[in-house]
Amino acid sequence: MPDPDAALMAARTHVESAGAAARGQLLRASDVERNQHPDSPLATTVSWVREFLARPHPDLGRTGPVCPFTPLALGLDTIWLTQIDDRDPDPERLGELIGHYRDLFLEIEPRSGAAAVNKSILIVFPNLGGDGAAMIDRIQAANKGGFVELGLMLGEFHAHNSSPGLRNPEFFPLRSPIPMLAIRHMVESDLPFLRRDIDPPEVRAAYLRSYLRRLGPNLRRNNFEQAIEALVEAELEQRLDASLIESPRLSAMPRTAARASAGARRARTAGTVADDAS
C-alpha cells in the first residue's frame, strides 16, 4: 500500500524543484542581448520587443509606442524572459510551471509603486509547431482567471493572434514571431480585455470585480463608470441565463427577445422603485 507521507513528500519535492528550475531559468532582457546568439529564441523575442512594441507604428491609431510601458521597462531592465522547449507540453505540468512564474513575478523587484507596472515576464515557446497558436490560446484561457484575481494579466502572443488594436481593428499588436505568454501587472487600459463578450458573464463579472477592487480608487471617471456598467450588465446576464433555465416561456423565446423581455421587467421594477421613493 502506498505511503501517504512519502507521496506527499514526493509531490512537495516536485513542486519545489519546479519552482527552483523556474527561478534559475529567468534572464533579464539585457543578459539575453549580451550573452545569447542574435538568432536564439530569446534574443529574437527581445529584438521584437525593442523594434516593435517599444516603437510607434503607422497603423496604431495614436502617437507613441505600440506598448507605452515597454521603452521604460527596457531602460529599467525589468523585462525577464524564460524559454520552454517542449514540443507538446503537458497542460497540467505547464499550468503548474506558469503558476510558479506568476509567484516569481510577485517576488521580483519592484514589487510595488509606479515602477512595478513596467515589470514583465515573457515565457517563450519556440518549439510548439503548427498547433502553437491554438495551444497558447488554450493555456492563456485556462490560467487567466487566477492571474486577474491577483491583479495580474496573462497575455497571449503568437503569429495568428486576432485581437485587434483598441483604435484600429486592422492592427494586431499581439502578433509575435515566436509564441509566448506575458505576465504583467493589470493597468487601467486593460478594461477592454476584461469585458469581452466572448467570455461568459460570470467570468466577466469576476474579472471586473478584480479590476475595480485593484484599481478603482485610481481609475479615471470614464473608465470607472464603464467598468461599473459592464459589471452590472454581466450580473444581469447571469440572472437572465438563470431565468431562461427556470422559465419555460422565456426558454422558448429567441435569446435577444428574452433579453428584451427581461430588460422591460427591469425597467418596470426600476420605475416602481422610483415611484415609491418619490
C-alpha positions in Angstrom: 0.0 0.0 0.0 1.5 3.4 -0.9 2.8 5.5 1.9 0.7 8.8 2.0 3.6 10.7 3.7 6.0 9.6 1.1 3.6 10.5 -1.7 3.1 14.0 -0.1 6.9 14.5 0.2 7.4 13.5 -3.4 4.7 15.9 -4.6 6.2 18.7 -2.4 9.7 18.0 -3.8 8.4 18.1 -7.3 6.7 21.4 -6.8 9.8 22.9 -5.1 12.0 21.6 -7.8 9.8 23.1 -10.5 9.9 26.4 -8.6 13.7 26.3 -8.3 14.0 25.5 -12.0 11.7 28.4 -12.9 13.8 30.8 -10.8 17.1 29.6 -12.4 15.9 30.0 -16.0 14.8 33.6 -15.7 17.0 36.1 -17.6 16.9 39.8 -17.9 16.5 41.2 -21.4 19.9 42.8 -21.1 21.5 39.4 -20.3 19.8 37.9 -23.3 21.1 40.6 -25.6 24.6 40.4 -24.1 25.1 36.6 -23.9 22.8 34.8 -26.4 23.2 34.5 -30.2 21.0 37.0 -32.1 19.1 34.2 -33.7 18.2 32.4 -30.5 14.5 32.4 -29.5 15.0 34.7 -26.5 17.2 37.1 -28.4 14.7 37.2 -31.3 12.0 38.0 -28.8 13.9 40.8 -27.2 14.6 42.2 -30.6 10.9 42.1 -31.5 10.1 43.8 -28.2 12.6 46.6 -28.9 11.8 47.1 -32.6 8.0 46.6 -32.5 6.5 47.0 -29.0 8.8 49.9 -28.0 8.3 51.9 -31.2 5.5 53.8 -32.9 3.6 52.2 -35.7 1.8 53.9 -38.6 -1.3 51.6 -38.2 -1.5 52.0 -34.4 -4.1 54.8 -34.5 -2.4 57.0 -31.9 1.0 58.5 -31.2 3.7 56.8 -29.1 5.0 53.3 -29.0 2.8 50.2 -29.5 3.1 49.4 -25.8 3.6 52.6 -23.8 5.3 50.8 -20.9 7.9 49.0 -22.9 10.5 51.7 -23.5 10.8 52.5 -19.8 10.8 48.8 -19.0 13.8 48.2 -21.3 15.6 51.2 -19.8 14.9 49.9 -16.2 15.8 46.3 -17.3 12.6 45.0 -15.8 11.7 42.6 -18.6 12.6 39.0 -17.8 12.5 36.0 -20.2 12.4 32.3 -20.0 12.1 29.5 -22.6 10.1 26.3 -22.6 11.4 23.9 -25.2 8.7 21.2 -25.0 7.1 20.4 -28.4 3.9 19.1 -26.8 3.9 20.2 -23.1 1.5 18.5 -20.7 -1.2 21.1 -19.8 -1.2 20.2 -16.1 2.5 20.4 -15.7 2.6 23.6 -17.8 -0.2 25.2 -15.7 1.9 24.4 -12.6 5.0 25.9 -14.1 3.2 29.0 -15.2 1.9 29.3 -11.6 5.5 29.3 -10.4 6.4 32.1 -12.8 3.4 34.0 -11.5 4.6 33.6 -8.0 8.2 34.6 -9.0 6.8 37.7 -10.7 5.2 38.8 -7.5 8.6 38.3 -5.7 10.8 40.1 -8.2 11.5 43.8 -7.5 10.0 46.3 -7.9 7.0 44.8 -6.1 5.0 48.0 -5.7 4.9 51.6 -6.7 4.9 53.2 -10.1 7.9 51.3 -11.3 6.2 47.9 -10.7 3.9 48.4 -13.7 6.9 48.2 -16.0 7.9 44.7 -14.9 7.1 41.7 -17.0 8.0 38.0 -17.6 7.9 36.7 -21.1 7.6 32.9 -21.4 8.7 31.9 -24.8 7.7 28.6 -26.6 9.9 28.2 -29.7 9.1 24.5 -30.5 5.3 24.2 -30.4 4.9 23.7 -34.2 1.8 24.2 -36.3 -0.6 24.0 -33.3 1.4 26.5 -31.3 -1.1 29.4 -31.6 -4.1 27.3 -30.5 -2.1 25.8 -27.6 -1.0 29.3 -26.4 -4.7 30.4 -26.6 -5.8 27.4 -24.6 -3.1 27.8 -21.9 -3.9 31.5 -21.6 -7.7 30.9 -21.3 -7.2 28.2 -18.7 -4.9 30.3 -16.5 -6.1 33.9 -17.0 -8.6 33.9 -14.2 -6.0 33.1 -11.5 -3.9 35.9 -12.7 -6.7 38.5 -12.9 -7.8 37.6 -9.4 -4.3 38.7 -8.2 -4.3 41.9 -10.2 -2.1 40.5 -12.9 -2.6 39.9 -16.7 -1.5 36.8 -18.7 -1.3 37.9 -22.3 -1.0 35.6 -25.3 1.2 36.4 -28.3 1.7 34.4 -31.5 1.7 34.9 -35.2 -2.0 34.3 -35.6 -3.4 36.4 -32.8 -6.6 38.1 -33.9 -7.1 40.5 -31.1 -7.2 44.0 -32.8 -5.8 47.2 -31.5 -8.0 49.5 -29.5 -8.0 52.3 -32.1 -7.6 50.3 -35.3 -9.4 47.0 -35.9 -7.0 46.2 -38.7 -3.9 46.4 -36.5 -2.9 43.4 -34.4 -0.4 44.3 -31.7 -0.3 40.8 -30.1 1.3 39.1 -33.1 4.8 37.9 -32.3 7.4 35.9 -34.3 7.6 33.2 -31.6 4.6 32.1 -29.4 4.8 33.4 -25.9 2.8 34.3 -22.7 3.4 37.6 -20.9 2.9 38.2 -17.2 2.5 41.7 -16.1 0.5 43.9 -13.7 -3.1 44.9 -14.5 -3.4 48.5 -15.7 -6.3 50.9 -16.3 -6.2 50.4 -20.1 -6.9 46.6 -19.6 -10.6 47.2 -19.3 -11.5 46.2 -22.9 -9.7 42.8 -22.3 -11.8 42.2 -19.1 -15.2 42.9 -20.5 -15.2 41.0 -23.8 -18.5 39.5 -24.9 -16.8 36.2 -25.8 -16.3 35.5 -22.1 -19.2 34.0 -20.1 -20.9 36.6 -17.9 -19.8 35.0 -14.7 -16.2 35.2 -15.9 -16.6 38.8 -17.0 -18.1 39.7 -13.6 -15.2 38.1 -11.8 -12.6 40.0 -13.9 -14.4 43.3 -13.5 -14.7 42.9 -9.7 -10.9 42.4 -9.5 -10.3 45.4 -11.8 -12.4 47.6 -9.6 -11.0 46.2 -6.4 -7.4 46.6 -7.5 -7.6 49.9 -9.5 -10.9 51.5 -8.5 -9.6 54.4 -6.4 -7.1 55.5 -9.1 -9.3 55.0 -12.2 -10.4 57.9 -14.4 -14.1 58.6 -14.0 -14.9 57.4 -17.5 -13.2 54.0 -17.1 -14.7 53.6 -13.6 -18.2 54.2 -14.9 -17.6 51.9 -17.9 -16.4 49.1 -15.5 -19.4 49.5 -13.2 -21.7 49.4 -16.2 -20.0 46.3 -17.6 -20.2 44.6 -14.3 -23.9 45.4 -13.9 -24.5 44.0 -17.5 -22.6 40.8 -16.7 -24.5 40.2 -13.5 -27.9 40.9 -15.3 -26.9 38.4 -18.0 -26.2 35.8 -15.3 -29.7 36.4 -13.9 -31.2 36.2 -17.3 -29.5 32.9 -18.0 -30.9 31.6 -14.8 -34.4 32.9 -15.8 -34.1 31.1 -19.2 -33.5 27.8 -17.3 -36.3 28.3 -14.8 -39.0 29.8 -17.2 -40.3 27.5 -20.0 -41.8 30.6 -21.7 -38.6 32.5 -21.8 -36.6 29.4 -22.8 -38.8 29.1 -25.9 -38.1 32.7 -27.0 -35.1 33.8 -29.1 -32.3 34.9 -26.8 -32.5 38.6 -28.0 -36.2 38.7 -27.3 -35.8 37.1 -23.9 -33.2 39.8 -23.1 -35.6 42.5 -24.2 -38.4 41.0 -22.1 -36.1 40.8 -19.1 -35.0 44.3 -19.7 -38.6 45.5 -19.8 -39.3 43.8 -16.5 -36.2 45.5 -15.0 -37.4 48.9 -16.3 -40.8 48.4 -14.7 -39.2 47.4 -11.5 -37.0 50.4 -11.5 -40.0 52.6 -12.2 -41.9 51.1 -9.3 -38.9 51.7 -7.0 -38.6 55.3 -8.3 -42.3 55.9 -7.7 -42.1 54.5 -4.2 -39.1 56.7 -3.5 -40.9 59.8 -4.7 
